[in-house]
Amino acid sequence: MLTFLLPSTLMMAVGPVSLIVIAVVALIIFGPKKLPQFGRAVGSTLKEFKDATRGLADDDDEEEEKKKEPKKIESDTK
């Protein structure tokens, strides 16, 4: 019965204290000179991902609008 409760308790165990411990370990492993570089790299990666997903969402919206518009039939009445 303990194995069924274990995954839910692990998910709740990640809190502010755990994040501080992870940050301290990262500081010890990589050093203070490399952490800003990693932060910039993560930030630029997230920005590119956000821009790419925004572009995909905009493309999908445009395709849906085109499908909703009634097709115009041009007639040759002169």
Secondary structure, 3 states (H helix, E strand, C coil): CHHHHHHHHHHHCCCHHHHHHHHHHHHHHHCCCCHHHHHHHHHHHHHHHHHHHHHHHHHHHHHHHHHHCCCCCCCCCC
